Amino acid sequence: METRRYPHDRLDRIQPDDGLTLTEHGLVRADRLTATGRAMLYSYHATALAKTRRSQETLTAITLACLEMTTGDPVHATVIGTTAVREAAAQRSPRVLDKLRELARCTTRHPDVGEATALRHRITGTVLAS
């Protein structure tokens, strides 16, 4: 049985700088995307940033997730935040870890959203492992 491949499956094989270029092109008109589409795009963007070890941009991605958690859609924020956590864990930057703690505090505003609770637990595990 052949496994069906989706276009985004190839994104893991793209060089980080090319991934940044592609996602930044998509973010230019992110207002035309659905919340799910924006979340995927921000997720890929955070992954590309982390692979290039650009901690300042990773901090920005985490900040975006916290802002979205506070003022927008918490489920959308968890998609961005989950990717940012995964990629930030590899950097071990004290500033990134501080921002992750801030994001964990932002998730407490949505105790009834399972995804936010899961993100908070993931952040706690990441911070404790550092």
Backbone torsions as a table, in degrees:
resi	resn	phi	psi	omega
1	MET	NA	127.9	-177.6
2	GLU	-86.3	134.3	178.2
3	THR	-82.3	131.4	179.2
4	ARG	-75.2	133.1	179.7
5	ARG	-102.9	137.3	178.1
6	TYR	-105.3	155.5	-178.1
7	PRO	-55.1	-37.3	-177.9
8	HIS	-70.7	-14.2	176.7
9	ASP	-63.1	-27.2	-178.7
10	ARG	-78.7	-13.7	-176.2
11	LEU	-64.6	-25.9	177.9
12	ASP	-67.4	-21.1	-178.1
13	ARG	-95.1	-1.8	179.6
14	ILE	-81.0	142.1	176.1
15	GLN	-62.1	144.2	-176.7
16	PRO	-54.4	-42.2	-179.9
17	ASP	-65.0	-38.2	176.5
18	ASP	-66.5	-38.5	177.3
19	GLY	-62.4	-40.8	176.4
20	LEU	-61.6	-44.8	-179.9
21	THR	-60.0	-47.5	-178.3
22	LEU	-63.9	-44.9	-178.6
23	THR	-69.5	-35.4	178.5
24	GLU	-67.1	-33.8	173.7
25	HIS	-62.8	-41.9	179.2
26	GLY	-67.3	-34.6	-178.4
27	LEU	-71.5	-17.8	178.6
28	VAL	-58.1	-40.2	-179.8
29	ARG	-117.4	39.7	-178.8
30	ALA	-62.0	-22.7	179.5
31	ASP	-64.3	-18.3	179.2
32	ARG	-90.3	-3.6	-178.5
33	LEU	-95.0	157.7	172.3
34	THR	-71.0	167.1	177.9
35	ALA	-59.7	-38.8	178.9
36	THR	-65.6	-42.6	178.1
37	GLY	-62.5	-42.6	177.3
38	ARG	-63.3	-42.2	-179.7
39	ALA	-60.7	-44.5	178.4
40	MET	-62.3	-42.7	-178.8
41	LEU	-64.3	-45.1	177.3
42	TYR	-63.9	-35.3	178.3
43	SER	-63.4	-47.3	177.7
44	TYR	-63.9	-37.3	179.8
45	HIS	-63.9	-45.2	178.9
46	ALA	-63.1	-38.3	178.3
47	THR	-63.2	-46.0	179.7
48	ALA	-63.4	-39.8	178.4
49	LEU	-62.1	-45.3	-178.8
50	ALA	-65.4	-37.1	180.0
51	LYS	-67.0	-25.1	176.8
52	THR	-90.8	1.6	178.3
53	ARG	59.3	35.8	178.5
54	ARG	-95.9	88.9	-172.1
55	SER	-64.8	-31.8	180.0
56	GLN	-62.2	-43.0	179.4
57	GLU	-70.7	-33.8	176.0
58	THR	-64.7	-39.2	175.1
59	LEU	-60.1	-40.2	178.3
60	THR	-63.5	-41.3	178.7
61	ALA	-63.0	-40.7	178.0
62	ILE	-65.9	-41.9	177.8
63	THR	-60.8	-41.5	176.8
64	LEU	-59.4	-42.3	179.7
65	ALA	-63.2	-41.1	179.6
66	CYS	-66.3	-42.6	178.4
67	LEU	-62.2	-44.8	178.9
68	GLU	-64.6	-37.0	178.7
69	MET	-64.6	-37.0	-175.9
70	THR	-80.1	-42.6	-171.1
71	THR	-114.3	-11.6	-173.6
72	GLY	-123.7	-132.1	-176.0
73	ASP	-93.3	113.7	-177.4
74	PRO	-64.9	-30.7	178.6
75	VAL	-68.3	-43.4	175.7
76	HIS	-59.3	-42.4	-179.9
77	ALA	-63.0	-35.3	-179.2
78	THR	-69.0	-31.0	176.5
79	VAL	-64.9	-47.8	178.3
80	ILE	-63.2	-47.2	-177.0
81	GLY	-63.7	-39.6	-179.8
82	THR	-61.9	-44.1	177.8
83	THR	-65.7	-42.4	179.8
84	ALA	-62.2	-39.0	178.9
85	VAL	-64.3	-46.8	-178.8
86	ARG	-59.3	-44.8	-177.0
87	GLU	-77.8	-33.7	179.4
88	ALA	-69.5	-28.9	-179.6
89	ALA	-59.6	-32.2	-179.8
90	ALA	-75.0	-19.2	-175.8
91	GLN	-85.4	-33.6	179.0
92	ARG	57.2	31.5	177.8
93	SER	-82.1	131.2	178.2
94	PRO	-58.8	-38.0	178.6
95	ARG	-65.9	-40.0	178.4
96	VAL	-64.9	-42.4	178.6
97	LEU	-62.7	-38.1	176.0
98	ASP	-62.6	-42.3	178.5
99	LYS	-65.5	-36.1	177.2
100	LEU	-63.4	-39.7	176.9
101	ARG	-61.3	-40.5	177.5
102	GLU	-62.5	-42.3	177.9
103	LEU	-62.9	-38.8	177.4
104	ALA	-60.9	-40.3	177.1
105	ARG	-64.5	-36.6	178.7
106	CYS	-64.4	-32.9	-178.7
107	THR	-69.1	-21.5	-179.1
108	THR	-67.8	-13.5	177.9
109	ARG	-73.3	-11.9	-176.9
110	HIS	-129.0	64.3	-177.6
111	PRO	-66.0	-20.0	-178.7
112	ASP	-89.1	-3.5	179.0
113	VAL	-99.0	110.7	-176.2
114	GLY	-57.8	-37.8	-179.9
115	GLU	-64.1	-37.0	179.4
116	ALA	-67.6	-40.7	177.8
117	THR	-63.5	-43.3	178.7
118	ALA	-62.8	-40.4	178.3
119	LEU	-62.8	-43.0	179.4
120	ARG	-59.9	-42.6	178.9
121	HIS	-65.6	-38.8	178.6
122	ARG	-64.6	-42.8	177.7
123	ILE	-62.0	-44.5	179.3
124	THR	-57.9	-44.5	177.6
125	GLY	-63.0	-40.3	-179.7
126	THR	-66.6	-45.2	-178.7
127	VAL	-66.4	-42.2	179.6
128	LEU	-66.6	-30.7	-179.5
129	ALA	-74.3	-14.8	-176.9
130	SER	-83.5	NA	NA
